[in-house]
Each structure stands twice: as structure tokens, then as C-alpha cells.
Amino acid sequence: MVFTCPTLVTIAFILQIAMANAPEEGLSTNQVAVVEGRAVMYEQVKVDSQLLASHFERVHGRRPRTQADTESIERERLARETRKLQKMIRVTIRQLETEKHGITVTKAEVERTWEKYLRDHHVDKSTVMAEGREALSDLLRSYEDVVDRGEDPDRVYDRRLAGVMSRAEWEMRLEHEATPERRSQLQRILEIPDDTLLKPDTGFRDMIVADKMNQEIDEDLMLQDPEFAEYISLRKTDPKNDKVQSKGPNYRTAKRFEWWQGCYRKANVEIRDPRFRGVWSEPFAEATPAHPR
């Protein structure tokens, strides 16, 4: 099946719903970090052992069998879990800042955004959901091919997912979402009827929150930085002005990025698991988004 471009958005939309609606299963009291009083649990960053063994076999062409192999797998586990913990800390800080700014999203806003997406792309719900579900099924089968059968991820991507998502997104999802728990959650999503899946309080909520937060950040920056305030004013009234053009297309995105970096620096982050000590000592290497919003 050849997937349409709008379907790519729908796939991300369905995956977002899956992650938002499926509760974390089996969370323990093992706190690895506390961010401004909010706990991050080990199960939220844990990397599946089967996934690590599969990765080792792909790299070395054999199953792990020596102490050195075990140590290599544990180093890979720590590296991956460290990246996931850093991401969870950033996500938590962003959530807290969003709450601090009083940002909320109504069901009506989500519905309007979804309906606008459908109108803009000239698609109907049943068609786009059918394509999205098929793509999600392909994603689940791809996880099985790699994790359960030990197939090469690049070959699986070329065979199943090249028309569905970018290779970078596939690699990210394979690292973070191919655990048995997440796969089970995604499978349950496929069993939910469209009308339930598309209930108003899911879907585009995160996108709306991000847009509202960007407005708050811009207002904050305009109060702090006269140069930025002038840029925003000219961007609205005279977008071809030299002062606007000279900043380049990513100026506003970069300023927002700097704003978030300041939040990361000021946040009270306590690392409670000794394996991850120092994980937040250099927390500000998050890549600047390549495309302006």
C-alpha cells in the first residue's frame, strides 16, 4: 500500500494517542530522579533486556555468551537509559513550565484542530484512520521482525516502513518504544473503535499546548529583549524588512530554544539512582530544532 502524506501525520497522531492513553504498567517506587518535586521512575527509562540482546546479536553476528559480552550489554543499557532519563527530565521540566503558565486545552479546541487538519488535507476520517491503522500494524510487525526474529533494522525499514516514516524516526521508536509493554499498548490501540480513539480530549492536544507555550515564551522574550521585540513586531508588519531578513528563518526558534535552556539550568533536579550520577551535569546539549515553528 502506498501511504499518502497526510497519513504520516495521522500515524504520529495515533502513536501520540497510544502513549497518552496507555498508563505506565507496573511502576515501582524506584525513583531515579526528582524534578522540582516530581518523580521520574526507573520503569519510565528502563531498556528491555530482549531488545539489548537483539541489538548485540545484530552487531556481533552471535548471541552473547561471555562475561565481556554481558558487560558490553550493560554498558549499552546504561547509555540508552541515560539518554532516556535526560529526555524524561527535559519533558518533565517542560510539563511543569506549561502548568506554571496556566496553559489548558479545551475539547472544542482539539476538535477544531482535528477538523481543520481533515479539511486542509482533503481527507475523511474513515480513510485516514484506516491508513493510519495499517501503518501502525506495519510498525508493530517491524518491532517483531527486529526484536523477536533478530532481523536487520535497516532491511526491515526498507521492506515495511520506508513510505510511512523517516529512518531517523524508525531508529528512535525502535530504541524507545519496542518494549513488550509498549508493543502491547499499541496493539490494544488497534482494537479501539475510531469514535473512541478520536475522542475530543486526545490527538492534537500536545501540538496546541506547544503553540500556546510558544506564545507565552515570545511574550516573555519581548519583555526581556528589545531586539527580539522589534523583530516580532516587524515580522508581523513588514516581514521583508532587512532587520527581519538578516536574522534568518530560525532566529525565533533559536531564541525559544535558549529560553528553554534557561529553564533546564534553573530546575531543581535530584538524581537518586547512583548509576545515573552526573547525568544532568551537562543537560543542555539538546539539539536546536532545524525548522522554525
C-alpha positions as CSV (number, residue, x, y, z in Angstrom):
1,M,0.0,0.0,0.0
2,V,1.3,3.5,-0.8
3,F,0.6,5.9,2.1
4,T,-0.4,9.5,1.4
5,C,1.4,12.3,3.0
6,P,-1.5,13.2,5.3
7,T,-1.3,9.6,6.6
8,L,2.1,10.3,8.1
9,V,0.6,13.0,10.3
10,T,-2.2,10.5,11.3
11,I,0.3,7.8,12.2
12,A,2.1,10.3,14.6
13,F,-1.4,11.2,15.9
14,I,-2.3,7.6,16.6
15,L,1.0,6.9,18.3
16,Q,0.6,10.0,20.4
17,I,-2.9,8.8,21.5
18,A,-1.4,5.4,22.3
19,M,1.3,6.9,24.6
20,A,-1.1,9.4,26.2
21,N,-4.0,6.9,26.9
22,A,-2.0,3.8,27.9
23,P,-0.9,4.0,31.5
24,E,2.6,3.0,32.6
25,E,2.3,-0.6,33.7
26,G,4.0,-2.0,36.8
27,L,5.6,1.2,38.0
28,S,7.5,0.6,41.2
29,T,8.7,3.0,43.9
30,N,12.2,3.1,42.4
31,Q,12.8,6.8,41.8
32,V,15.8,7.6,39.6
33,A,15.3,11.3,39.7
34,V,13.1,14.0,41.2
35,V,12.4,17.1,39.1
36,E,11.0,20.1,41.1
37,G,9.3,17.6,43.4
38,R,8.0,15.4,40.6
39,A,9.4,11.8,40.5
40,V,10.8,10.0,37.4
41,M,10.6,6.2,37.9
42,Y,13.1,3.7,36.7
43,E,10.4,1.9,34.7
44,Q,10.0,5.1,32.6
45,V,13.6,4.9,31.4
46,K,14.2,1.1,31.5
47,V,15.5,-0.5,28.4
48,D,14.2,-4.0,27.6
49,S,16.7,-6.8,28.0
50,Q,15.5,-8.6,24.9
51,L,16.0,-5.5,22.9
52,L,19.5,-5.2,24.1
53,A,20.3,-8.9,23.4
54,S,18.8,-8.5,19.9
55,H,21.0,-5.4,19.3
56,F,24.1,-7.3,20.4
57,E,23.4,-10.2,18.0
58,R,22.9,-7.8,15.1
59,V,26.2,-6.0,15.8
60,H,28.3,-9.1,16.5
61,G,26.5,-11.8,14.5
62,R,26.1,-14.1,17.5
63,R,24.3,-14.3,20.8
64,P,26.1,-13.0,24.0
65,R,27.9,-15.8,25.8
66,T,30.9,-14.4,27.8
67,Q,31.3,-12.1,30.7
68,A,32.7,-9.4,28.4
69,D,29.5,-9.7,26.3
70,T,27.4,-9.2,29.4
71,E,29.5,-6.2,30.4
72,S,29.1,-4.8,26.8
73,I,25.3,-5.2,27.0
74,E,25.2,-3.4,30.4
75,R,27.2,-0.5,29.1
76,E,24.8,-0.2,26.2
77,R,21.9,-0.4,28.7
78,L,23.3,2.4,30.8
79,A,24.0,4.6,27.7
80,R,20.4,4.1,26.4
81,E,18.8,4.6,29.8
82,T,20.9,7.7,30.4
83,R,19.6,9.2,27.2
84,K,16.0,8.3,28.1
85,L,16.4,9.8,31.6
86,Q,17.8,13.0,30.2
87,K,14.8,13.2,27.8
88,M,12.4,12.5,30.7
89,I,13.9,15.3,32.8
90,R,13.5,17.7,29.9
91,V,9.9,16.6,29.3
92,T,9.1,16.9,33.0
93,I,10.5,20.5,33.1
94,R,8.5,21.4,30.1
95,Q,5.3,20.0,31.6
96,L,5.9,21.9,34.8
97,E,6.6,25.2,32.9
98,T,3.4,24.6,30.9
99,E,1.4,24.1,34.1
100,K,3.1,27.2,35.7
101,H,1.9,29.3,32.8
102,G,-1.6,28.0,33.2
103,I,-1.9,26.5,29.8
104,T,-5.0,24.5,29.2
105,V,-6.7,23.0,26.1
106,T,-10.4,22.5,25.7
107,K,-12.1,19.7,23.9
108,A,-13.5,22.2,21.5
109,E,-10.0,23.4,20.6
110,V,-8.8,19.8,19.9
111,E,-11.9,19.1,17.8
112,R,-11.4,22.3,15.7
113,T,-7.7,21.5,15.1
114,W,-8.6,17.9,14.0
115,E,-11.4,19.0,11.7
116,K,-9.1,21.7,10.2
117,Y,-6.4,19.1,9.5
118,L,-9.0,16.9,7.7
119,R,-10.2,19.9,5.6
120,D,-6.8,21.1,4.8
121,H,-5.7,17.7,3.5
122,H,-9.0,16.9,1.8
123,V,-9.4,13.6,3.6
124,D,-12.2,12.0,5.6
125,K,-11.8,10.4,9.0
126,S,-12.5,6.8,7.9
127,T,-9.9,6.9,5.1
128,V,-7.1,8.5,7.1
129,M,-7.8,6.3,10.2
130,A,-7.8,3.1,8.0
131,E,-4.4,4.1,6.5
132,G,-3.1,5.1,9.9
133,R,-4.1,1.8,11.5
134,E,-2.5,-0.2,8.7
135,A,0.7,1.8,9.1
136,L,0.6,1.1,12.9
137,S,0.2,-2.6,12.2
138,D,3.3,-2.4,10.0
139,L,5.2,-0.7,12.8
140,L,4.2,-3.5,15.2
141,R,5.2,-6.2,12.7
142,S,8.5,-4.4,12.3
143,Y,9.2,-4.5,16.0
144,E,8.6,-8.2,15.9
145,D,10.9,-8.7,13.0
146,V,13.8,-6.9,14.7
147,V,13.3,-7.8,18.4
148,D,11.8,-11.3,18.2
149,R,13.3,-12.6,15.0
150,G,16.6,-10.7,15.1
151,E,16.3,-9.2,11.6
152,D,18.4,-6.2,10.5
153,P,16.6,-2.9,11.3
154,D,17.6,-1.3,8.0
155,R,16.2,-4.1,6.0
156,V,13.0,-4.2,8.0
157,Y,12.7,-0.4,7.5
158,D,13.2,-0.7,3.7
159,R,10.7,-3.5,3.5
160,R,7.9,-2.2,5.7
161,L,8.3,1.5,6.7
162,A,10.1,3.5,4.1
163,G,6.8,5.0,3.0
164,V,5.5,5.5,6.5
165,M,8.2,7.4,8.5
166,S,11.7,8.6,8.2
167,R,14.6,6.3,9.0
168,A,15.6,8.6,11.9
169,E,12.1,8.3,13.4
170,W,12.2,4.5,13.0
171,E,15.5,4.3,14.8
172,M,14.2,6.5,17.6
173,R,11.0,4.4,18.0
174,L,12.9,1.2,17.9
175,E,15.1,2.3,20.7
176,H,12.4,3.8,22.9
177,E,9.1,2.0,22.1
178,A,9.9,-1.6,21.1
179,T,9.5,-2.9,24.7
180,P,6.9,-5.7,25.3
181,E,4.8,-3.2,27.4
182,R,4.7,-0.5,24.7
183,R,4.0,-3.0,22.0
184,S,1.1,-4.4,24.0
185,Q,-0.3,-0.9,24.5
186,L,0.0,-0.2,20.7
187,Q,-1.8,-3.5,20.0
188,R,-4.6,-2.5,22.3
189,I,-4.9,0.8,20.4
190,L,-5.6,-1.1,17.2
191,E,-8.6,-2.7,18.9
192,I,-10.2,0.6,19.9
193,P,-13.1,1.8,17.7
194,D,-12.4,5.0,15.7
195,D,-15.1,7.0,17.5
196,T,-13.4,6.2,20.8
197,L,-9.9,6.7,19.6
198,L,-10.8,10.1,18.3
199,K,-12.5,11.4,21.4
200,P,-12.0,15.2,21.8
201,D,-9.5,15.1,24.7
202,T,-6.9,13.3,22.7
203,G,-5.0,13.8,19.4
204,F,-3.7,17.2,18.8
205,R,-3.6,18.4,22.4
206,D,0.2,18.4,22.7
207,M,0.5,20.4,19.5
208,I,-2.0,23.0,20.8
209,V,-0.2,23.2,24.1
210,A,3.2,23.7,22.3
211,D,1.7,26.5,20.2
212,K,0.3,28.2,23.3
213,M,3.5,27.8,25.2
214,N,5.4,29.3,22.3
215,Q,3.2,32.4,22.5
216,E,4.0,32.7,26.3
217,I,7.7,32.3,25.6
218,D,7.6,35.0,22.9
219,E,5.8,37.4,25.2
220,D,8.4,36.7,27.9
221,L,11.3,37.2,25.5
222,M,9.8,40.5,24.2
223,L,9.8,41.9,27.7
224,Q,13.4,40.8,28.3
225,D,14.9,41.5,24.9
226,P,14.1,44.7,22.9
227,E,15.8,43.4,19.8
228,F,13.5,40.3,19.8
229,A,10.5,42.5,20.5
230,E,11.4,44.7,17.4
231,Y,11.9,41.5,15.3
232,I,8.4,40.1,16.3
233,S,6.8,43.5,15.5
234,L,8.5,43.8,12.1
235,R,7.8,40.2,11.3
236,K,4.1,40.9,11.6
237,T,4.0,44.4,9.9
238,D,7.0,44.3,7.4
239,P,8.3,40.7,7.0
240,K,10.6,41.7,4.1
241,N,12.4,44.3,6.3
242,D,16.2,43.9,6.3
243,K,16.1,43.6,10.1
244,V,13.9,40.6,9.8
245,Q,15.6,39.0,6.8
246,S,19.1,39.4,8.4
247,K,18.0,37.2,11.3
248,G,17.4,34.2,9.1
249,P,14.5,31.8,9.3
250,N,15.5,30.1,12.5
251,Y,16.0,33.2,14.7
252,R,12.8,32.9,16.7
253,T,13.2,29.1,17.1
254,A,16.7,29.6,18.4
255,K,15.6,32.3,20.9
256,R,12.9,29.9,22.2
257,F,15.5,27.2,22.5
258,E,17.6,29.5,24.6
259,W,14.6,30.2,26.8
260,W,14.1,26.5,27.4
261,Q,17.8,26.1,28.1
262,G,17.5,28.6,30.9
263,C,14.6,26.6,32.4
264,Y,16.8,23.5,32.4
265,R,19.6,25.3,34.2
266,K,17.3,26.7,36.9
267,A,15.4,23.5,37.5
268,N,15.9,21.7,40.8
269,V,16.9,18.2,39.6
270,E,17.9,15.5,42.1
271,I,19.4,12.3,40.7
272,R,18.6,9.5,43.2
273,D,20.0,6.4,41.4
274,P,23.8,6.3,41.7
275,R,24.1,4.7,38.3
276,F,23.0,8.0,36.8
277,R,25.1,10.4,38.8
278,G,26.3,13.3,36.6
279,V,23.5,12.6,34.0
280,W,22.2,16.2,34.5
281,S,25.6,18.0,34.9
282,E,25.6,18.8,31.2
283,P,21.9,18.8,30.4
284,F,21.8,21.5,27.8
285,A,23.0,19.7,24.6
286,E,19.5,19.3,23.2
287,A,19.7,20.0,19.5
288,T,18.2,23.2,18.3
289,P,15.2,22.4,16.1
290,A,16.1,22.6,12.4
291,H,12.8,24.1,11.3
292,P,11.0,27.2,12.6
293,R,7.6,27.0,14.1
